[in-house]
């Protein structure tokens, strides 16, 4: 399949550009069951077969305490590809929506999920956590930070967490969301639907829609923004 080979090439290139993986790494992959995290899991597993540096993979999913999240298809897929899989029960959804009743819940939810994921990764003996943020996410985060926080910022390709002694890596940052959607439609892996009522109804979605509209007049706007992130060396990025 051409699309997976293209994505694999992008993953390998970004890992080499930012020295994301070393011999002996044990990498926890945060798996929500969505297209991004499933693409990341699939890509890293396939890369493992031929990458010169040897590493292990642990897949981790978090229940949210809301809706009916059935991770059985993900568990079956992990068994099929030979990846150890852990599902951690949490009550993050109930904390955010019922106890705290947050009006803008996305930030708190993300922080709680990150903390829970990092804790499970450490418990499993991992030294790195791989997240499924892609190229479009980096661009959208730049605009979100600029518009709503008044600062030029996006997430870093590699982040070291001193308190946890963990590295966060983002191997999909050279991959466009359209490519991930294409791979997901191929049926190569299962998808678990996000039960959150805010899914697709966020400021990030507003920025995504804005970029789509701007592209009608300026087709290369995304590549220009992505190039600006690298040329300006924002948050550890480089050309």
N, C-alpha and C positions, 0 to 999 in steps of 0.2 A: 504494500500500500504506500503510495507516494507521499501522502500527507504525514504519516508517522515517521517516515525517513527524514522528511524535511524538519519536523519538530525535533527529532533526535539530534540532527546536525546542529540545530540552534542551541539545544541543551548542552551538548558537548562543548560548543564554542564559548558559551557564557561561563561554564564551569572552569574552562581553561583561562578565560580572560580575567576572572576574578578569583582564581585559585580556591574554588568552593569546596573541593573534595580532596582529601589526602588519604594515603594508604592507612587502612585500619579504622577509618571512620565508621561509626554506627549512627545512621541517619534516621530520625523519626520523621515520617511523612504525615502531616496533618491532612486527614481525609474526611471531608464533609459529606462526600458522596456526590458532589456536584461535578460539572464537566472539567473545571480547572484542576481540582485536586486529583481526580481520576486520571486526567492526562499526565499530571506530574508523576503519580505513582507508576503508571504504565511506562512512561519515558525513562524514569530512573531504573526500573527493573530491566528494561531492555538494554540500557546503557551498561548496566552491571556485567553483562555478558562479554563485552569487549573493551571496556575502559581500562587503561593500563594501571590505574590505581584501584586497589581492591577495597570494597566497602560493603557494609551490611545495611539492610533496610528493615525498619519496623513501621507498620501502618497503624495509625491511631485515629479513632473516631470518638467524638464526644456526643452523648445524648444531651438534649437541652431541657428535658422535663416539660416540653410542650408538644402537642400534636402526637402523631403516631409515626415516629421515625423507625423504619424497619431497615436495619443495615444487613439483613440476610444476604441480599445480592452482592454486597461488597465483600462480606465474609466468604461467600462462595468464590468470588473472583480472586481474592487473595490466596485461597487454597489452590486454585487453578494455576496461578503464576508462581506459587511458592514463596509467599511473603507472610511472615508472622503478623497477626492482626489482633489489636486490642480495642475493645469498646469500653470507654470510661463513662459511667453513669454520673450525670451532673443535674443540678436543678437551676441552671443559669437562666433559663427562660422564665421560670416562676419568680426568681429573684428580681429580674429586670421588669417584668410586666405586672406581677401580682403584688410582690412585697414592696418594691421601690416605686412601681407605677411610673416609670420614666416616660417623659413626654418625647424625648429624643434618645431612644434606647440604644442606637447602634454602637455608639462609642463605648458605653459601659459593657454591652454584650461582648464586643470585640476584646476588651481588656480582660474580662473574666475568662473568655475562651482561651486567650493566649496563655494566661496564668495556669489554667488547668492542663493545657497541652504541654507546657514546659514541665510541669510537675510529673506527668506521666512519662515524658521522654527521659527525665532524669531517673525515674524509678526503673525504667527498662535499660538503663546503662548507656543511653545515647549521648553523644557529644555534640550533635548537630540536629537542627530541626529544619526541614524543607517545607516551604510554603508555596502555594500555587498562584502567587501574584504574577500576572503576565504584563506584556508591553502596554496594553491599553490601561491597565490598573495604574502603572507608573505615571502615565500622562494625566489620567483623571485625578490622581492624588496631588500632582503638581498644581492643577487648576483649583482643586478644592482648597488646598492650603493657601494659595494666592488670594482667592476670592473671599474665603470665610475666616482666615486666620491672619492675613496680611503678611505672610512670609513665603519665601521661595524654598519649598521643601517637597520632597517625596521620600518614599522608603528607600533604604539602602540595599544594594545587591547582597551585601554580607554585613551582618550586625553581630557584635559580641555582647552578650549579656553577662556583665561581671557578677551580679548577684547569683545567677544560676549556673555560671560557668558553661554557657551554651552558645553556640554560633547559630544564627538564623541565616539560611541561604534561600535564594529565590531563583531557581534554575530556569524558570519560564519567562524571564524578563525580555528575551529577544523574540518571543512568540506572540503573534497577534491573536486577539480573541476570536477573530473570524476563522483562523486555522484550527483553534481548539473546538469551535462549534462544528466544523467540518469533520474532525476526527470523532467527536461525540455522536454525530449522526450516522457514522459508519457502523455503529453497534459493536465496536471493539470492546467496550466495557459497559457495565450497568451504570445507571444514574439514579440517585436517591433524591427525591424532591424535598426542597427546603420548606418546612412547615411554618416558618416565620411570616406573620401577616405583613411585615414591612418589606419583604423580599420584592425588589423591583419598584419600590416606592420610597426612594431615598434621595438625598442630595447628590449622591454618586450617580444615580440614574438620570437626574436632571443634567449633570455635566456630560454624561454619555450622550444624551439626546442633543445637547447643545453642540457637541463636537460633530455629531452626525449632520446637523443643519449647516454648520460652518463648512463642512466638506463639500457641500453642494456648490459653493463658490470657490473654495480653495482645496483641491483634491489632496494636496500633499501636506495639509495642516498637521496631521498626526506625526508624520516623519519629521517635520520641522520642529515640533514640540519635543519629540524624543531626542532629536539631535541637539537641541538646546540644553536638555538635561545633561547630556554627556559632555558637550563642549564647555559648559559652565562648571562641570565637576560637582554637581549638586549632590550632597550627602554620599560621597564616596564613589560616585559614578565617574567613568572616564571613557575617552574615545578608544 
